[in-house]
Amino acid sequence: MKTEVANIVIRKALANAPDGYTPERGSCPAKRPVIRSANELSPSETLWLGKRRNQTIDAMGHLLGRLNISNFDTQSYIDKNADISSNLPKIAIAASGGGYRAMLNGAVAVAAFDSRTENSTGPGQLGGLLQSATYISGLSGGSWLVGSIYINNFTSIQAILVDNTSGLWNLEDSILRGPATVSDYYTQLIDTVSGKTDAGFNDSITDYWLV
């Protein structure tokens, strides 16, 4: 990337993007970004961390209270540390890699950890662990799970499964085999990726997987 303003690709991830999958050109920032040292958290993450931790306290209190841990006064523990959230545990959830299997296994776990999931907050259940978490990440197939949740405003897994009219998770049809209307299926794939090609960007086999 040149120091002066240059063209970069802005990817259109959402289905309701003006040009669908076709990217558009934008301008690089006047100040070129640099790779920072990883010896400590960035200022932006440090600022966000303080805000996020305060949002996890109530959820953590409810979760620990339901777990009924022996010889542990949950309310006293939360009250004692509420003003110093760094004293409370930081919870991170990671979804492993492994294609569709990892994505679906991770989805089951995230649904169980989500207090919005029906019957997830009963005695002994782990609903609320997601709301208590500071971080959530995924690798490969797990990133499909985390990514699709993220770009849909952190919707719940249950909402995706109950109301999947958008086809967000259409796992019935393989990209290689396609649905019953094979010709229409591949025509749509080709037309979609052609929009990127016609706009002057290089395409690859990965594009057909992404769309």
LINKAJO-V437653 format. One record per pair of residues at least 12 apart in sequence whose C-alpha atoms are under 10 Angstrom apart, sorted by the first residue. I is the first residue (numbers start at 0). J is the second residue. Records with the same first field share a line. If there is no record, write none. Layout:
I: J / J
//
This chain:
0: 27 / 31 / 32
1: 27 / 29 / 31
2: 27 / 28 / 29 / 30 / 31 / 32
3: 26 / 27 / 28 / 29 / 30 / 31
4: 25 / 26 / 27 / 28 / 29 / 30 / 31
5: 24 / 25 / 26 / 27 / 28 / 29
6: 23 / 24 / 25 / 26 / 27
7: 22 / 23 / 24 / 25 / 26 / 27
8: 21 / 22 / 23 / 24 / 25 / 26 / 27 / 200
9: 21 / 22 / 23 / 24 / 25 / 26
10: 22 / 23 / 24
11: 23
12: 147 / 150 / 209 / 210
13: 147 / 150 / 151
14: 165 / 167 / 210
18: 191 / 194 / 195
19: 191 / 192 / 194 / 195 / 210
20: 191 / 192 / 193 / 194 / 195 / 206 / 209 / 210
21: 191 / 192 / 193 / 194 / 195 / 196 / 197 / 198 / 200
22: 194 / 195 / 196 / 198 / 199 / 200
23: 195 / 198 / 199 / 200
24: 198 / 199 / 200
48: 85 / 133 / 134
49: 84 / 85 / 133
50: 84
51: 84 / 131 / 132 / 133 / 134
52: 81 / 83 / 84 / 85 / 87 / 88 / 89 / 90 / 131 / 132 / 133
53: 81 / 82 / 83 / 84 / 85 / 131 / 133
54: 84 / 130 / 131 / 132 / 133
55: 84 / 87 / 89 / 90 / 127 / 128 / 129 / 130 / 131 / 132 / 133
56: 77 / 78 / 80 / 81 / 82 / 84 / 87 / 88 / 130 / 131 / 132
57: 77 / 81 / 127 / 130 / 131
58: 114 / 126 / 127 / 128 / 129 / 130 / 131 / 132
59: 73 / 77 / 87 / 88 / 90 / 127 / 128 / 129 / 130 / 131 / 132
60: 73 / 74 / 75 / 76 / 77 / 78 / 81 / 127 / 131
61: 73 / 74 / 77 / 120 / 126 / 127 / 128 / 131
62: 112 / 114 / 120 / 121 / 122 / 123 / 124 / 125 / 126 / 127 / 128 / 130 / 131
63: 76 / 77 / 123 / 125 / 127 / 128
64: 122 / 123
65: 120 / 121 / 122 / 123 / 124 / 125 / 126
66: 121 / 122 / 123 / 124 / 125
67: 122 / 123
88: 131 / 132 / 133
89: 131 / 132 / 133 / 134
90: 128 / 129 / 130 / 131 / 132 / 133 / 134 / 135
91: 128 / 129 / 131 / 132 / 133 / 134 / 135 / 136
92: 105 / 108 / 109 / 112 / 128 / 129 / 132 / 133 / 134 / 135 / 136 / 137
93: 105 / 109 / 134 / 135 / 136 / 137 / 138 / 141 / 142 / 145
94: 106 / 108 / 109 / 135 / 136 / 137 / 138 / 139 / 140 / 141 / 142 / 143 / 144 / 145
95: 136 / 137 / 138 / 139 / 140 / 141 / 142 / 144
96: 137 / 138 / 139 / 140 / 141 / 142 / 143
97: 138 / 139 / 140 / 141
98: 138 / 139 / 140 / 141 / 142 / 143
99: 139 / 140 / 141 / 143 / 144 / 170
100: 140 / 141
101: 137 / 138 / 139 / 140 / 141 / 142 / 143 / 144
102: 137 / 138 / 139 / 140 / 141 / 142 / 143 / 144 / 145
103: 140 / 141 / 143 / 144
104: 140 / 141 / 144
105: 137 / 140 / 141 / 142 / 143 / 144 / 145
106: 141 / 144 / 145 / 148 / 155 / 156 / 157
107: 156 / 157
108: 125 / 126 / 129 / 156
109: 125 / 126 / 127 / 128 / 129 / 135 / 144 / 145 / 155 / 156 / 157
110: 125 / 126 / 127 / 129 / 155 / 156 / 157
111: 124 / 125 / 126 / 127 / 128 / 129 / 156 / 157
112: 124 / 125 / 126 / 127 / 128 / 129 / 130 / 131 / 132
113: 125 / 126 / 127 / 128 / 129 / 130 / 131 / 155 / 156 / 157
114: 126 / 127 / 128 / 129 / 130 / 131 / 155
115: 127 / 129 / 130 / 154 / 155 / 156 / 157 / 158
116: 155 / 156 / 157 / 158
117: 157
143: 168
144: 156 / 168
147: 159 / 167 / 168
148: 167
151: 167
173: 208
174: 188 / 207 / 208 / 209 / 210
175: 207 / 208
185: 207
187: 210
188: 206 / 207 / 208 / 209 / 210
189: 206 / 207 / 210
191: 206 / 207 / 210
192: 204 / 206 / 207 / 209 / 210
193: 206
//
